């Protein structure tokens, strides 16, 4: 197996993407199985495990796997640029929101008539992310959602329990140091627990209606702003460093709670506050009432590039990487959430503390809109949410502007609630 890293400079733009991914055409040697180029978009804590699994799959299947690490925030544009030119990877680890967009643009293969299109053992919501226009375009790798992560020592010292409602969180803030109780990341994905928990949503795809400025959505983001106004939370005043600032404050023990996903745990455990892993607690995100929290579904799917010359080997690689055995390895070693029912039934997975803590959260997680435009909904919401938390605009006005952007530039056939 050959492994390379595509850095920020080398993968920007169509010309460089095509130049660097020419080997991704899937050519084989003679009559043997074609080599498979796999673009892995995972982080540094995850990629060694995925690389080992891919290598094992290739060796067992008798084909070569070339792995290229691609920065997640550049991966979609790099893939589109390369695939539009007939180049790029054979197998791509795609964020769930990318699948319908790539399918509509004809850049990934329809897998409906292959052995990969079998939903029997997969959780319903992750499997739904692979569907577009009644066809199957991917296979779920991992699923995820957001939970309340907390510092057990700080909560114990303050004499408070993990809050189950936003009101309870505000009540517990004074003994936790007021705004040191929780850090709210001002990114759009992290706004969704407030929106979903209040009964809101961004859009109704069946009714083709924009809901982002509905009373429920406004109520949800007003709750987030109220936590700041009451001195029960803090946030970043800019959009660029919010996530990094949140993690830094949490691992330093400067804040007691954050909202984040299973992908973050491995890095958090490297921080001083969690030298003892038992100090990291995981609970469902609070809601407007006790136990009424609701978080978004995320995750990743494996897809195959349209036009790949290594389709057969690519299918074999995906079947292997998404197998129950592979998912058990990913879950037990990384704490990432499987997408197969059979993986959760494994005793080692059931005993994995991160997976077991996130399992009840994922059971009630809210699906995102699986439409080609789904990924485009986040940038306007990110700006609005950041402005709301910074006190620059009222929630209703900010979300009315988001609804207008959705209708004017993204979902032109949708009505506004």
C-alpha positions as CSV (number, residue, x, y, z in Angstrom):
1,X,0.0,0.0,0.0
2,X,1.3,3.4,-0.9
3,X,0.2,6.3,1.3
4,X,0.5,10.0,0.5
5,X,-0.6,13.3,2.0
6,X,-2.2,16.0,-0.2
7,X,-1.5,19.3,1.6
8,X,-3.4,22.6,1.3
9,X,-1.3,24.0,-1.4
10,X,-1.0,20.9,-3.6
11,X,-4.7,20.2,-3.9
12,X,-6.1,23.6,-4.6
13,X,-7.4,24.2,-8.1
14,X,-8.3,21.9,-11.0
15,X,-4.9,21.8,-12.6
16,X,-3.1,20.7,-9.4
17,X,-5.8,18.2,-8.4
18,X,-5.6,16.5,-11.8
19,X,-1.9,16.4,-11.7
20,X,-1.7,14.9,-8.3
21,X,-4.4,12.4,-8.7
22,X,-3.5,11.0,-12.1
23,X,-2.7,7.7,-10.4
24,X,-6.3,7.6,-9.2
25,X,-7.5,6.4,-12.6
26,X,-7.5,2.9,-11.2
27,X,-5.2,1.3,-13.7
28,X,-4.0,-2.2,-12.9
29,X,-0.9,-4.2,-13.9
30,X,-1.7,-6.6,-16.7
31,X,-4.7,-8.8,-16.1
32,X,-4.6,-8.5,-12.3
33,X,-7.0,-6.5,-10.2
34,X,-6.8,-2.8,-10.6
35,X,-5.2,-0.7,-7.9
36,X,-7.6,1.4,-5.9
37,X,-6.9,5.0,-4.9
38,X,-8.7,5.9,-1.7
39,X,-9.1,9.5,-0.5
40,X,-9.4,9.4,3.3
41,X,-10.8,12.6,4.8
42,X,-10.4,11.6,8.4
43,X,-8.3,13.4,11.0
44,X,-4.9,12.5,12.3
45,X,-6.2,10.5,15.2
46,X,-8.3,8.3,12.9
47,X,-6.4,8.0,9.7
48,X,-3.8,5.4,10.9
49,X,-6.6,3.0,11.8
50,X,-8.4,3.5,8.5
51,X,-5.1,3.1,6.6
52,X,-4.4,-0.2,8.4
53,X,-7.8,-1.5,7.6
54,X,-7.5,-0.5,4.0
55,X,-4.2,-2.2,3.7
56,X,-5.5,-5.4,5.3
57,X,-8.5,-5.3,2.9
58,X,-6.3,-4.9,-0.1
59,X,-3.9,-7.7,0.9
60,X,-6.8,-10.0,1.6
61,X,-8.5,-9.2,-1.7
62,X,-5.3,-9.3,-3.8
63,X,-5.3,-5.6,-5.0
64,X,-3.2,-2.6,-4.2
65,X,-4.6,0.3,-2.2
66,X,-3.1,3.8,-2.5
67,X,-4.2,6.1,0.3
68,X,-4.2,9.8,0.0
69,X,-5.0,12.0,3.0
70,X,-7.1,15.0,2.0
71,X,-7.9,17.8,4.4
72,X,-11.6,17.6,5.2
73,X,-12.3,21.2,4.6
74,X,-10.9,21.0,1.1
75,X,-12.0,17.5,0.1
76,X,-15.3,18.3,-1.5
77,X,-14.0,20.9,-3.9
78,X,-10.9,18.9,-4.7
79,X,-13.0,15.8,-5.5
80,X,-15.4,17.8,-7.7
81,X,-12.5,19.4,-9.6
82,X,-10.7,16.1,-10.1
83,X,-13.8,14.0,-10.9
84,X,-15.1,16.6,-13.5
85,X,-11.8,16.0,-15.3
86,X,-12.1,12.3,-15.2
87,X,-9.5,11.9,-12.5
88,X,-9.4,11.6,-8.7
89,X,-9.8,8.7,-6.3
90,X,-11.7,5.5,-7.0
91,X,-13.1,5.5,-3.4
92,X,-13.9,8.6,-1.6
93,X,-14.8,9.1,2.1
94,X,-17.6,11.6,1.7
95,X,-19.4,13.6,4.4
96,X,-23.1,12.5,4.4
97,X,-24.3,15.9,3.1
98,X,-22.1,15.6,0.0
99,X,-23.6,12.3,-1.3
100,X,-26.8,13.7,-2.9
101,X,-24.9,16.6,-4.4
102,X,-22.3,14.4,-6.0
103,X,-25.0,12.0,-7.2
104,X,-27.0,14.8,-8.8
105,X,-23.9,16.0,-10.6
106,X,-23.1,12.5,-11.9
107,X,-19.7,12.3,-10.1
108,X,-20.3,9.1,-8.2
109,X,-21.6,5.7,-9.2
110,X,-25.1,4.4,-8.8
111,X,-24.6,1.3,-6.7
112,X,-28.2,0.2,-6.7
113,X,-27.6,-3.0,-8.8
114,X,-24.5,-4.1,-6.8
115,X,-24.1,-6.2,-3.7
116,X,-23.4,-3.0,-1.8
117,X,-27.0,-1.9,-2.0
118,X,-28.2,-4.0,0.9
119,X,-29.7,-2.0,3.8
120,X,-30.6,-5.0,5.9
121,X,-27.9,-4.6,8.7
122,X,-27.6,-0.8,8.6
123,X,-29.2,1.7,10.9
124,X,-32.0,3.4,9.1
125,X,-30.8,7.0,9.3
126,X,-27.2,6.5,8.2
127,X,-28.5,4.3,5.4
128,X,-30.9,7.1,4.3
129,X,-27.9,9.4,3.7
130,X,-26.8,7.1,0.9
131,X,-30.0,7.5,-1.0
132,X,-30.8,10.0,-3.8
133,X,-33.8,9.9,-6.1
134,X,-34.7,6.4,-5.0
135,X,-31.2,5.0,-5.8
136,X,-28.2,4.0,-3.7
137,X,-25.0,5.9,-4.1
138,X,-22.9,5.0,-1.1
139,X,-22.3,2.8,1.9
140,X,-22.3,4.2,5.5
141,X,-18.9,4.2,7.1
142,X,-19.6,5.9,10.5
143,X,-22.4,7.9,11.9
144,X,-22.2,10.7,14.5
145,X,-24.1,13.3,16.4
146,X,-23.5,15.9,19.1
147,X,-23.5,15.3,22.8
148,X,-22.8,17.2,26.0
149,X,-19.2,16.6,27.0
150,X,-18.3,17.5,30.5
151,X,-15.4,17.6,33.0
152,X,-16.5,15.3,35.8
153,X,-14.1,16.8,38.4
154,X,-15.4,20.4,37.8
155,X,-19.0,19.3,38.1
156,X,-18.3,17.2,41.2
157,X,-16.4,20.1,42.8
158,X,-19.4,22.4,42.1
159,X,-21.9,19.8,43.3
160,X,-23.9,19.8,40.1
161,X,-25.1,17.0,37.9
162,X,-24.9,17.1,34.0
163,X,-27.9,19.3,33.0
164,X,-30.8,17.7,31.1
165,X,-32.4,21.1,30.2
166,X,-31.2,24.5,29.2
167,X,-32.8,26.0,32.3
168,X,-30.9,23.5,34.5
169,X,-27.7,24.4,32.7
170,X,-28.3,28.1,33.5
171,X,-29.0,27.2,37.2
172,X,-25.8,25.2,37.5
173,X,-23.6,28.0,36.0
174,X,-22.9,30.1,39.1
175,X,-21.1,27.3,41.1
176,X,-19.2,26.5,37.8
177,X,-17.9,30.0,37.5
178,X,-20.7,31.6,35.4
179,X,-19.7,31.8,31.8
180,X,-17.1,29.0,32.5
181,X,-20.0,26.6,32.6
182,X,-20.1,25.9,28.9
183,X,-18.5,27.1,25.7
184,X,-20.9,27.4,22.7
185,X,-19.3,26.9,19.3
186,X,-20.8,29.5,17.0
187,X,-20.8,27.2,13.9
188,X,-24.0,26.2,12.1
189,X,-23.9,22.5,12.9
190,X,-23.7,23.4,16.6
191,X,-26.8,25.6,16.3
192,X,-28.9,22.6,15.3
193,X,-29.4,21.1,18.8
194,X,-31.0,24.3,19.8
195,X,-33.2,24.4,16.7
196,X,-34.1,20.7,16.7
197,X,-34.7,20.6,20.5
198,X,-37.2,23.4,20.2
199,X,-39.1,21.5,17.5
200,X,-37.7,23.5,14.6
201,X,-35.9,22.5,11.4
202,X,-34.2,24.2,8.5
203,X,-36.5,22.9,5.7
204,X,-39.3,20.5,5.0
205,X,-38.2,18.6,1.9
206,X,-41.5,16.9,1.3
207,X,-43.5,20.1,1.5
208,X,-40.7,22.1,-0.1
209,X,-40.9,24.7,2.6
210,X,-38.2,26.8,4.3
211,X,-38.5,26.5,8.1
212,X,-35.3,28.1,9.3
213,X,-37.1,31.3,10.4
214,X,-40.1,29.5,12.0
215,X,-41.1,30.4,15.6
216,X,-39.5,27.1,16.8
217,X,-36.2,27.8,15.2
218,X,-36.2,31.4,16.5
219,X,-37.0,30.1,20.0
220,X,-34.1,27.6,19.8
221,X,-31.4,30.2,18.9
222,X,-32.9,32.7,21.4
223,X,-32.2,30.1,24.1
224,X,-28.6,29.9,23.0
225,X,-28.3,33.7,23.2
226,X,-30.1,33.8,26.6
227,X,-27.4,31.5,28.0
228,X,-24.8,34.1,27.1
229,X,-26.8,37.0,28.3
230,X,-27.4,35.3,31.7
231,X,-23.7,34.7,32.1
232,X,-24.0,31.0,31.9
233,X,-22.0,30.5,28.7
234,X,-19.2,31.9,26.6
235,X,-18.4,31.9,22.9
236,X,-15.9,33.2,20.4
237,X,-16.5,36.6,18.9
238,X,-15.2,35.6,15.5
239,X,-16.1,32.8,13.2
240,X,-12.7,31.5,12.3
241,X,-11.4,30.2,15.6
242,X,-14.5,29.3,17.6
243,X,-14.0,25.5,17.4
244,X,-10.4,25.6,18.3
245,X,-11.0,28.0,21.1
246,X,-13.7,25.8,22.5
247,X,-11.5,22.7,22.5
248,X,-8.5,24.6,24.0
249,X,-10.6,25.9,26.8
250,X,-12.1,22.5,27.6
251,X,-8.9,20.5,27.6
252,X,-7.3,23.2,29.8
253,X,-10.1,22.9,32.3
254,X,-11.2,26.5,31.8
255,X,-14.8,25.5,30.9
256,X,-16.8,22.7,32.4
257,X,-18.8,21.6,29.4
258,X,-18.9,21.8,25.6
259,X,-21.1,20.3,22.9
260,X,-19.2,18.1,20.4
261,X,-19.2,14.7,18.7
262,X,-17.4,11.4,19.0
263,X,-14.7,12.4,16.5
264,X,-13.4,14.9,19.0
265,X,-12.9,12.6,21.9
266,X,-9.5,11.1,20.9
267,X,-8.0,14.6,20.7
268,X,-9.6,15.8,23.9
269,X,-8.2,12.9,25.8
270,X,-4.7,14.2,25.0
271,X,-5.4,17.4,27.0
272,X,-4.3,18.0,30.6
273,X,-7.8,18.0,31.9
274,X,-8.4,14.5,30.7
275,X,-5.1,12.8,31.5
276,X,-7.5,10.4,33.3
277,X,-10.0,9.4,30.6
278,X,-12.6,8.8,33.3
279,X,-12.8,12.5,33.8
280,X,-14.5,13.0,30.5
281,X,-18.2,12.6,30.8
282,X,-20.7,12.3,28.0
283,X,-24.4,12.9,28.2
284,X,-27.3,13.9,25.8
285,X,-27.5,17.5,24.8
286,X,-30.0,19.4,27.0
287,X,-33.3,20.5,25.6
288,X,-36.1,23.0,26.5
289,X,-37.4,20.4,29.0
290,X,-35.6,17.5,30.8
291,X,-34.6,14.8,28.3
292,X,-36.0,16.7,25.3
293,X,-32.6,17.4,23.7
294,X,-32.2,16.5,20.0
295,X,-29.0,16.6,18.0
296,X,-28.2,16.4,14.3
297,X,-27.0,13.3,12.5
298,X,-23.7,13.4,10.8
299,X,-21.2,10.9,9.6
300,X,-19.5,9.6,6.4
301,X,-20.2,7.3,3.5
302,X,-18.0,5.5,1.1
303,X,-18.7,6.3,-2.6
304,X,-17.1,5.3,-5.9
305,X,-16.1,7.9,-8.6
306,X,-18.0,7.8,-11.8
307,X,-15.7,6.6,-14.5
308,X,-13.3,4.7,-12.2
309,X,-11.4,2.0,-14.0
310,X,-11.1,0.1,-10.7
311,X,-14.8,-0.4,-10.0
312,X,-14.6,-4.0,-9.1
313,X,-11.8,-3.6,-6.7
314,X,-13.3,-0.4,-5.3
315,X,-16.5,-2.3,-4.6
316,X,-14.5,-5.0,-2.8
317,X,-12.6,-2.4,-0.8
318,X,-15.9,-0.7,0.3
319,X,-17.5,-4.0,1.2
320,X,-14.4,-4.8,3.4
321,X,-14.1,-1.4,5.0
322,X,-17.8,-1.3,5.9
323,X,-18.0,-4.9,7.1
324,X,-19.1,-5.7,10.6
325,X,-15.5,-6.7,11.5
326,X,-14.1,-3.4,10.3
327,X,-16.7,-1.4,12.1
328,X,-16.0,-3.3,15.3
329,X,-12.3,-2.3,14.9
330,X,-13.2,1.4,14.3
331,X,-15.6,1.5,17.2
332,X,-13.3,-0.2,19.8
333,X,-10.1,1.6,18.8
334,X,-11.5,5.0,18.0
335,X,-14.8,5.3,19.7
336,X,-16.6,6.1,16.5
337,X,-20.2,5.1,16.1
338,X,-20.9,2.1,13.8
339,X,-23.6,2.1,11.2
340,X,-24.4,-1.6,11.4
341,X,-26.7,-3.2,13.9
342,X,-24.5,-6.3,14.1
343,X,-21.5,-4.1,15.2
344,X,-23.4,-2.7,18.2
345,X,-24.2,-6.3,19.2
346,X,-20.6,-7.1,19.7
347,X,-19.6,-7.2,23.4
348,X,-16.5,-5.2,22.9
349,X,-18.4,-2.5,21.1
350,X,-21.1,-2.5,23.7
351,X,-18.4,-2.0,26.4
352,X,-16.6,0.8,24.6
353,X,-17.3,3.8,26.8
354,X,-17.6,6.4,24.0
355,X,-19.8,4.3,21.9
356,X,-22.0,3.3,24.8
357,X,-22.4,6.9,25.9
358,X,-23.3,8.1,22.4
359,X,-25.6,5.2,21.6
360,X,-28.7,6.7,23.3
361,X,-28.0,10.1,21.7
362,X,-27.8,8.7,18.2
363,X,-31.1,6.8,18.7
364,X,-33.0,10.0,18.9
365,X,-30.8,12.1,16.6
366,X,-32.5,14.2,14.0
367,X,-31.8,13.4,10.3
368,X,-30.5,16.3,8.2
369,X,-32.1,17.1,4.8
370,X,-30.7,14.6,2.3
371,X,-31.0,16.9,-0.7
372,X,-28.2,18.1,-3.2
373,X,-28.4,21.6,-1.7
374,X,-28.1,20.3,1.9
375,X,-24.5,21.3,2.4
376,X,-25.2,24.8,1.1
377,X,-27.6,25.5,3.9
378,X,-24.8,25.8,6.5
379,X,-22.9,28.9,5.4
380,X,-25.8,31.4,5.7
381,X,-26.8,29.8,9.0
382,X,-23.2,30.0,10.3
383,X,-23.0,33.7,9.7
384,X,-26.5,34.3,11.3
385,X,-25.7,32.1,14.4
386,X,-22.4,33.8,15.0
387,X,-24.0,37.3,14.7
388,X,-26.8,36.2,17.0
389,X,-24.4,35.0,19.7
390,X,-22.3,38.1,19.3
391,X,-25.3,40.3,19.9
392,X,-25.1,41.9,16.5
393,X,-28.7,41.0,15.4
394,X,-31.9,39.6,16.9
395,X,-32.6,35.9,16.2
396,X,-35.8,36.6,14.2
397,X,-34.1,39.2,11.9
398,X,-31.1,37.0,11.4
399,X,-33.1,33.9,10.5
400,X,-35.5,35.9,8.3
401,X,-32.3,36.9,6.3
402,X,-31.2,33.2,6.1
403,X,-34.7,32.2,4.8
404,X,-34.4,34.9,2.1
405,X,-31.0,33.6,1.1
406,X,-32.3,30.1,1.0
407,X,-35.2,31.0,-1.2
408,X,-33.3,33.4,-3.5
409,X,-30.2,31.4,-4.1
410,X,-30.4,27.9,-2.9
411,X,-33.9,26.5,-2.8
412,X,-35.7,28.7,-5.3
413,X,-38.7,26.4,-5.7
414,X,-39.4,26.3,-1.9
415,X,-41.8,28.5,-0.1
416,X,-41.1,30.3,3.2
417,X,-43.1,29.4,6.3
